[in-house]
Amino acid sequence: MRIGIVSPYSFDVPGGVQNHIMDLAEALIDLGHEVSVLAPADDDAELPDYVVPAGRAVPLPYNGSVARITFGPLSTARVRRWLARGKFDVLHVHEPISPSLSFLAVLSARGPVVATFHTAMTRSRFLSAAQPFVQPVVEKITARIAVSELARKVHVEHLGGGAVEIPNGVAVAKFASAAPLPGWPGEGGALGFLGRFTEPRKGFPLLRTAYVTLARQRPGLRLLVAGPGDRDELFEEIPPELHDRVEFLGLVSEADKARMLRSVDVYVAPNTGGESFGMILTEAMAAGAAIAASDLDAFRRVLDGGRAGALFPNGDAVALTTLLGELLDDSPRRAELASCARTVVATFDWPSVANRVLEVYATAIEATDGRVFDDEWVDHGKGT
Amino acid sequence: MPGMWWVVGVVVLAAIFSAYLGWTAQRVERLHLRAQAAERALDAHLMRRAAAAAVVAEQGDSVELYAAARLALDAEPGDRESAENDLTRQLQGIELDPGDPAARTLIATSRRVVLARQVHTDLVRDALSARRRVLVRVLGLNRRHQRPEYFDIVEPTLPDLPPVVVPAPAHPAEGVLPTAPV
């Protein structure tokens, strides 16, 4: 199948949507499809060979943050040319309801259009102001995908119409085969945390309290923290005698994230709210770490009700301390959680997610011209 | 000459308005054609699901499931929705064997029914809301196309079977680093 994918955001800056698009494109190519990705980028930027640059991205304040996007007559011409040359069987746009390449592509598209909604934006000024213009664009979208339950809900409330929920994929093989950092996890046990530790919703203070208590009883226990933030700010709150047992990696690349997750005995997700899916948990599951997570709905769903990771009551530092102590002492239990996680995470593996996306493509194509495909080319469940 | 500008103005307005009419007519037609295509696709996938259910029923000697599948295949348009609902209920009540290819086909066809129904519902909604527009009604554009109907069935979701797992390597090869996409 010939598939055209449009990214609203530039690949110059890393981001969830960009990673999603690249992983999806690669998974589709591996499944034998022809994929072209149109994205804002300079003509001389270094890009994977399936990406077609659509010109420099302009920073534009949008919905409370700055989005680097491409929009305007020149971009429209490029989008049209790309569509005409590509002769795609299906066009797959991401975040089309924003002033972006995706929006332009939907406007110019004639055939089946699939749209993926990532953010759970609750209010959009662009959307409210442009409602009469947005409607014809929304009508051109044949099938919609939401990456999380929350994104789906917001989409249904704002635009009417349903969306199929297909979660973000995770490149299981990349995580499962990463090498742990030298010397980790070590004899005394290691806990891991990834995320912005200064953000209250990520729940780092809970883990800090639990770690400080546990580290005083267990002389070898170490803590590995990765994510954006200031080193001094992290260590300020940790008793000085524990400083040499806490390692801070800062913001890590995708490859280092995989290594970091392979380096710990227990990955801790103490988030107190605001998570719609729990991408990091699927990654920790792929890396084979045992997981301790707060019992948010999203986490409970991803962790298969607690079989693929231990849950503790949200916000309860004492319960977290007890749970972590138990997990650190019980290596068979950790192994059991990790092996169950490996089974669960297979549903999130990119090849199987890409197969579900292909089913949506097929549905969109059928709904556009009434052709119904044979099942052969969307082969399911081979697990390869 | 103010008179001429007046005429030019009217002509321009008329041109814009007729372009808008043409665009609206095209849009209404496109929405109806899509709703019809989606209906044909949904019909085909329902047939496939019933056929797949019949195969599973034959293997498992399940008379009730076979009868439900048969009824869904043969249902007249008026009884179709309740027949499909009956089949969904039967399917949700049975235990499927993950190793059985027929069961896997059944799960796959059910998933396609869910998708086809979702898209059909969306496209019918779009077509109906276009039909309700004042301009469309005044010009009688809605009478040129048959009114699309919702296909009102319960969500035919079946639980996914556990995927076929490829065991991950227990110990990664030392020194081999994964290449990041960024």
Interface residues (C-beta under 8 A of the other chain):
Chain A: P14 Q18 N19 M22 D23 E26 P48 P136 E139 T142 A143 R144 G160 G161 G162 A163 V164 V172 A173 K174 F175 A176 S177 A178 A179 P180 S253 E254 A255 A258 R259 R262 G288 R342 T343 A346 T347 S352 R356 E359 V360 A362 T363 A364 E366 A367 T368 D369 G370 V372 D375 H380 G381 K382 G383 T384
Chain B: R27 L31 R34 Q36 A37 A38 R40 A41 A44 H45 R104 T105 A108 R111 R112 V114 L115 A116 Q118 V119 H120 T121 D122 L123 R125 D126 A130 D160 L161 P162 P163 V164 V165 V166 P167 A168 P169 P172 A173 E174 G175 V176 L177 P178 T179 A180 P181 V182
